[in-house]
């Protein structure tokens, strides 16, 4: 045990994942005749940790392209939807008790899986799915084994020499090949 040391470091200490499905009911200004398309944009979110849960508050815009007035006109109806998801955390080693940072990764952006006109004929029913991953970073301990001070790791050294083949390195011009060769005009001017 005397050769073991504990290092305090930051690491991911807890994770949680949640997949959510919801049905949003939207009421456009015109009575719809048909739905031509539906898409979701502008997803934003923020999170806060409460005990063993992370609460994610977010919002996104649902856009429904639809026809109205007996399919004679088209419009795009947009509505902002707010949501609140509670993600349960699973700790690897138990709660750290210190300062922890929460990071949210969006595995699946809010996505429309189905959009239909309700039975009353005046609203849209839009099915939305999303999936979030929460990671908590906090202080944890890592145990490492240390070796005595006189421990030397084995290294392989290959013999290497920087001298020339005659062992002296004298008389060899090491500037050749590095842009220092004299041109014919330089040789002529130096003889003058």
N, C-alpha and C positions, 0 to 999 in steps of 0.2 A: 504493500500500500504506500510505502514512502516514495516510490517512483511514479506515483500518479499525481496529476495536478488538475484542478478544475479551472476552466477558462469561461468567463462570463461573456456572452456574445448575444447579438440580436439574431433571431431566426423566426420562421413561421411557427407559431405555437398552437394555433387553432385554425380550423377551416369549417366552412359550412356551405351547402349548396341548396338552392331552392328553385324548382320549376313551378311556374304559376300559369293558370289558365283562367280567363275571365270573359264575361260577355258584357259588352257595353251597348247600351241602347241610346241612339242618337235621333234627334228629331229635326229634320231639315225644314227650311221655310216653305218649300213647295212639296206637294204630294208626289212621291216618286212613282214613276212608271216602271223603271228597271234600274239595276245597278250595272254600271259599265266597268268599274274598277274600284279597288280599295287599297290604300297603302298607308304605312305609319312612318312618321319622320320625327326629327327633333327630340330624341330621347335624352333626358338629363336626369341625374339622380345624385343624392347625397346620403351619407350613412352615419349612424351613431351606435355605439356599443352600449347595451344594457345587460349586465351580468353575462349569462351564457348565450345571449342573442345579439344579433346585429339588426337594427331596424333600418331599412332602406326606403327612403321617400323619393319618389320620382314622378315624372310626367312625360307625356308624349302627345303628338298630334295625330289624330286619325283623319284622313282625307278620303271622302267617298265621292267618286265621279258617278253621277246618276243622270237619268233622263226623266223629264217630267212633262206635263201638258200633253199626255198621250204620245209620248216619244217624239215630240216636235222640238223640244229644247233640251239642252244639257247644262249642268252646273256641277261645281265641285263644292261640297260642304265639308268644312273643317271644324273640328272640335278638339279642345285640349282635355286630356284625361289625366287625372292624378291617381297615384296608387301608393300603397304602403305595404311592403313585404317584411315579414319577420323571419330572419334566417337563423336557425339553431346552429350553435357552434359545437364542434367536437374537439376537445383539447387533447393533445398528444401526451402531455405530462402533468396536467392539472393547471389551474389558473396561476399566472405568475404574480399577480398582485401589484405589479409596477405599472409604469406608463406603457400603454399598448396603442399601436396604430392599426387602423382598419383600412383595408384595401378591397374595393369591389371590382370584380371583373365580370363583364357582361358576356356570358357564354352564348346566349341567344337574344338578340335585340328584339323588342316587342314586334310581333309579326302577326298580320291578319291571316287567320286560317279559314275563316268563312264570313261572308257578309250577305245578309238576306233582308228582304222587306218583311216587316212583321205582319201578322194576320190582319191587324187593323188597317194596314196599307198606308200608314202615315209616318212610320219610323223605320230606322235601320237597326238590325241586331248584328253586331260585329263581334266575332270570337277572336280573342287576342291571347297569344302565348308568349312567355319570356322565361329566361333562365339566368340566374345570378350565382356567382361564386364569391364568398366572403373569405378573406384571409386576414388573420390577426398576427401582427409582428410584435414580439415582446422579448424581454431578456430571458435567456435560458443558460444552462451550464453545460459545457462540453468537457468530458474527461479525457485527458491525454496521458500517455506514458512517456516519461522522460528517462534519458540515459545518463550514466555518470559523466562527469566533466571530461574524463580522459578518453571517452568513446570517440573513435574516428571511423567514419564511414569509409568503406573500401572504394577507391577510385582507380580506374585504369588510365595510366598515362602512356601515350605513345611517344617515343623519342622523336624529337623534331629539331632540325638544325636550320639556322638562317644563313649559314655561310655558303659560299660557292663550292663547286665540286673539288677545287684544289685545296679547300680548307682555309684559305686566307681571305678570299673576297676582294683582293686587290686588283686594280686595273680594269674592273668591269664597270661599264657605263650603265647605271640603273635608271637614267632618265629616258632611255629609248622606250618607245611604246607609250609614253605618257604625254605626248604633244611637245616634247622638247628637242626633236630631231632638227638638225640644221638643214635648211633647203640649199639648193645649188647657188642661189643668189646670195644667201648669207655667207657661204663658204668663200665666194668670190670677193665680197666686200671686206671680209676679215683679212684676206691676203693683201689688200691694198694698204 
